[in-house]
């Protein structure tokens, strides 16, 4: 049964997400706001913060996998990060670079990287750099800096609506308006631990309606490069032949 109805947003509520602790719930809306709700043991909900950092409607919210750090994606082309500070929630970082609406974001297992996807047809990987990092990325006092270390373009022909980062294998998957799902096995990515230059990667195949659509030269024998574990997972979901 429904134990509560949370009201307060003034327009469509686009996304909800639980914090790892299970005591905080984040919501976002077309009213341009992000709300943080607290729930107690008696399942009583209270709004503890209303965040108005975005200038346009907010599409998606997601929590850091182990910390009370919240990320939001918006029609204003930005990703924003929030944390609690002195009994209130504040915007602690704004990630800029996308040229159109950011539809979704996802943290990796460690919470050190964040993936974002957009109406500009790109997937961006952002990395957290703490104070005193070896790469020399400047930080503001004790606050970390989030920097885009990889932009994947040319893979998608339409808007990318969602992204998921597998916490078991490290693979990233995107959902696109061109009817395709594209997995990106992490082992195929360049080493972006220390390389801060702008990277360009090329897609060789995509999973499309239970078939593999490859480049023209590969269509007779489509090949997708996955790790053994990922291949078994793909075979379990998609009835196609994945070749090592």
N, C-alpha and C positions, 0 to 999 in steps of 0.2 A: 504494500500500500504506500501511497505517497505520504511522507511524514511532514512535509513542509512545502510551501510555495513562496519562493523568494522574489519579491517585487521591488522595484526601484528604478530599473533601467527605463528609459523613455522611448526606446525603439527596439527593433529586433535584437535578440540576444544571439550572437553568432557562435560562441564557443564557451565551453566550461572545462575546467581541469582541476584535479585534486593535487594538493601538495603531497610529497612523500610521507609526511607525518600523518596525513589523513585528517588533520584538524583545520586545514585551510582549503577553501574552494575559491578559485578565480573564475570570473566571468567577464566577457567582453561583449560590446554591443555596437550597433550602428549609431548609437548616440555619442560615439567617440570616446567612451569611457571604459576603464577597466576597474572592476570591483573586486575586493578581497573580502571574503566572508569567513568568519570563524565559527566552528561548530564545537559544542561542548559534549560531555558524556551523555547528556539527556537529549541530544540531537536538537538542541536549540541553536538557531543560526543568527549571527549578528554581523552586519556589515562593519568592518573595522577600517576600511579605507576606500575612497573613491579617487581614482587616478585619472587625471585629464591631460596627460602628456601628449597624446596624439591630436592632430588637427583634423583628422577625417575618421570615418568609421573603422572600427577595429575588427579584424577578421578572425584572429586565432590567438589563443593563449596556451602556454605550456610551462611546466615547472622544471627546474633543474632536478636531475635524478636523485640527488642526495642533500641538497641545500634548499633553504627557503629563498630561492632566487627565481623570479618570474620573468618570462619573455612574452612579448606580444608583437603581432604583425598587423600592419594597417594599410589602408587605402592611401595614406599619405607617403607611401614608398619607403617607410622606415621600419626597423625593428627596435623595440625599446626594452630595456631590462630594469627590473625593480627589486628593491630589497627593503627590509624593515630597518628603520633608523630612528632611535629615540621615540619608540612607541607609535611610530607612524610609517607608512610606506612611501618611498620616494623613487623617482626615476633616477637610476644611477648610471645609465649609458644609453646612447642613441647610436644605432648602427645604420649608416647611410651608404648608399652605393647602388641600390636597385633603382631603375628608371621608371618603374610603375608599381602598381599595387603589390604588396607582399601578402601572399595568401596563407602561408603556413611556415612554421619553424619547428625544429626538433633538435634536442641535445643528444650527443653521443653518450655512451655508458658512463664515462668518467665525468661528464659535464664540462670538459675542457674545450669542446668544439660545439658549434651550433650551425645547423644547416638551415637555409632559408630559400624559399622558392617564390617566384613572382610572375606577374603578368608580362614582364619583359622577357620571359622565356629562358631565364637563367637560373641556375642553382649556385648559391654561394656558400662557401664554408668559412666560418669565422672562428678564430682561435683566441683563447684567453691567454694574456701575457701578464704575469704578476710583477710587482715591483722587483727590480734587480734582476730581471730576466737576462739570460745569456745573449739573446738576440739584440739587446739594446733598445727595445721598443719602449718609448717614454710612457710613464704612468703618472697619474696625478696623486701624489702622496702615497697612501697605502691602497688606493683603489686600483684594481686591475684594468687593463686596456683590452678591448676586443677588436681584433683586426681581421679584415678579410684576407685570407691567404690563398684562396682558390676560387675562380669563377668558371663554371662550366657553361659554355654557350654553344649553340649550333646543334644541340641534341634534340631539342623540342621545337615543333613548328607552331605550337599554340601555347596559351597560358598554362603554367604549371600550378595546379591547385593544391597539391598536398605532398608532403615529404615525410618519410619515416626512417629512423636510424636504428638498425637492429643492434640491440645491446648484447647479443650473443656472438654474432659474426663480424660486426662492424660495418656491414653493408648498408648502403643508402639506397632507398627506392623512391621514385617520384611518380605522381599521377598527373597525367596531362590531358588537356582539352583536345588533343589530336587522337584520342581513344587508346593511347598506349601507356603501358607501365614500364618504366626503365630502371632496372636494378644496376647499381654501381658497386661491385665488390671492392672493398677498401684496399685489398692488396694490389689492385691495379692503379691506385692513385699514386702520383709522385710523392716523394717524401716532403711533406709540407710542415714537418716539425721545425725545420730551420730555414726553408726556402720561403722568403717573403715576397718573391716576385709574382707578377700576374701570370697564372698558368692557363694554358689552353689544352683541353682534352677532346678526343673525338670518339663519338659513340659508334660501335660496330654493329649493334643489333638491339632490338626492342621486343618485349613480349606484347603481342597484339592479338587479342581474340584467340587465345590458345595456339598461336603460331608465332614463329620467329621471322621478323621482317629484317633482312640483312641488306648490306650494300649490294648493288647489282652484280658485282663479281663473285659474291658469296651466296647468292640466292639458291643455287642448285644444291648447296650443302651448307646451310646456315650454321654458324659456330658462335657460341657464347662462351666467353672465358670466365668460369666460376671456379671457386675452390671446390674440393670434393664435397664438403658439407653443404655448400650452397647449391651444388648440382642436385644432390639428393632432395633438398628442400624444394627446389624448383620442379623436379620431376613429380613430387608429391602433389603439387598444386596445378601445374600446367602440363597437359598431355602432349609434350613435344620432346624432341631428342636434343639434349644438351651434350655437346662433345667437349671433352677436356682438351 
